[in-house]
Amino acid sequence: MPALTLKEIATAIEGTIVGPGGNPTFSHFHFDTRQITGQGTLFFALKTPANDGHRYVRQLQSREGSGAVVSLDYETGDLTIPLIRVKDTLKAA
């Protein structure tokens, strides 16, 4: 998959960018934080009856070059990674 910028992704999934400035690129996309091994990975925090991916977004703080797609109601607190807020993370994926 080609690398896409944060702005390109946000536009495509009708999301709003929050977090640090800049326009990083992402070439890897995951729904499971355990699969994130390198830079340039965007995590989609999916909500399912069995689990809520938003519980794992904070783990990305220690993974340089990571970002996440989160729901509008997700409390970002002091996160310093790029985020894209969307109405529905499953539709955005």
Buried (B, 14 or more C-beta within 10 A) or exposed (E): EEEBEBBBBBEEBEBEBBBEEEEBBBEBBBBEBEEBEEBBBBBBBBBEEEEBBBEBBBBBEEBEBBBBBBBEEBEBEEBEBBBBBBEEBEEBE
